[in-house]
Amino acid sequence: MFVWANKNKYTGKFDKDLKCGQGTLECINGDKYVGLWAQDFQSGQGVLKQANGDSYTGEFQKSKRNGHGVLIKNGDRYEGTIISISNF
């Protein structure tokens, strides 16, 4: 586990000090990402749950929601192809 000065914490693998493979990022604001990482980016399948209750389950590319997934925002559910939405 690695904890940054701002108290965000990451549990998972590193390769040359970059997050990679399966891992979990828990942010002090209550946001949480569980899924795959590549070269320090959320990349591949993952689940992002935000402190405000919004969530996304699906594909990520360079830490953006991008590809097939399910987005729940403000209680509304959207399923399909998501194109490049920033996470935080």
C-alpha positions as CSV (number, residue, x, y, z in Angstrom):
1,M,0.0,0.0,0.0
2,F,1.2,3.5,-0.8
3,V,-0.2,6.6,0.9
4,W,0.4,10.1,-0.5
5,A,0.8,13.2,1.7
6,N,-2.8,14.1,0.9
7,K,-3.9,10.8,2.4
8,N,-5.1,9.2,-0.8
9,K,-4.0,5.6,-0.9
10,Y,-3.3,3.0,-3.5
11,T,-3.2,-0.8,-3.0
12,G,-1.8,-2.8,-5.8
13,K,1.1,-3.4,-8.1
14,F,3.8,-0.9,-9.3
15,D,6.2,-1.2,-12.2
16,K,9.0,1.3,-12.1
17,D,7.0,3.5,-9.6
18,L,4.0,3.5,-11.9
19,K,0.6,1.9,-10.9
20,C,0.0,-1.2,-13.1
21,G,-2.1,-4.3,-13.1
22,Q,-5.0,-4.7,-10.6
23,G,-5.2,-2.0,-8.0
24,T,-7.5,0.1,-5.8
25,L,-7.2,3.9,-5.4
26,E,-9.1,5.4,-2.4
27,C,-9.3,9.1,-2.3
28,I,-9.7,11.2,0.9
29,N,-12.9,12.8,-0.6
30,G,-14.6,9.3,-0.7
31,D,-14.1,8.5,-4.4
32,K,-12.8,4.9,-5.0
33,Y,-11.5,3.2,-8.2
34,V,-11.0,-0.6,-8.3
35,G,-9.7,-2.0,-11.6
36,L,-6.8,-2.2,-14.0
37,W,-3.9,0.2,-14.4
38,A,-1.3,0.7,-17.1
39,Q,1.6,3.1,-16.8
40,D,0.0,5.0,-13.9
41,F,-3.4,5.4,-15.8
42,Q,-6.7,3.7,-15.1
43,S,-6.8,1.5,-18.2
44,G,-9.0,-1.5,-19.0
45,Q,-11.9,-2.7,-16.9
46,G,-12.7,-0.9,-13.7
47,V,-15.3,0.4,-11.3
48,L,-15.4,4.1,-10.1
49,K,-17.6,5.0,-7.2
50,Q,-17.8,8.6,-6.3
51,A,-18.6,10.1,-3.0
52,N,-21.7,11.8,-4.4
53,G,-23.2,8.4,-5.3
54,D,-22.4,8.5,-9.0
55,S,-20.6,5.4,-10.4
56,Y,-19.2,4.0,-13.6
57,T,-18.5,0.4,-14.4
58,G,-16.8,-0.4,-17.6
59,E,-13.8,0.5,-19.8
60,F,-11.2,3.1,-19.0
61,Q,-8.5,4.6,-21.2
62,K,-5.7,6.9,-19.9
63,S,-7.8,7.5,-16.7
64,K,-10.9,8.5,-18.6
65,R,-14.2,6.6,-18.9
66,N,-14.0,5.5,-22.5
67,G,-15.7,2.5,-24.1
68,H,-18.6,0.3,-23.1
69,G,-19.9,0.9,-19.6
70,V,-22.7,1.7,-17.2
71,L,-22.8,5.2,-15.9
72,I,-25.1,6.1,-13.0
73,K,-25.3,9.9,-12.5
74,N,-27.7,11.8,-10.3
75,G,-29.8,8.5,-10.0
76,D,-30.1,8.1,-13.8
77,R,-28.6,5.0,-15.5
78,Y,-26.9,5.1,-18.9
79,E,-25.5,2.0,-20.6
80,G,-23.6,2.0,-23.9
81,T,-20.5,3.5,-25.3
82,I,-19.0,6.3,-23.3
83,I,-16.4,8.6,-25.1
84,S,-13.7,10.1,-23.1
85,I,-15.2,11.5,-19.8
86,S,-12.7,12.6,-17.2
87,N,-13.0,10.8,-13.8
88,F,-12.2,13.4,-11.2
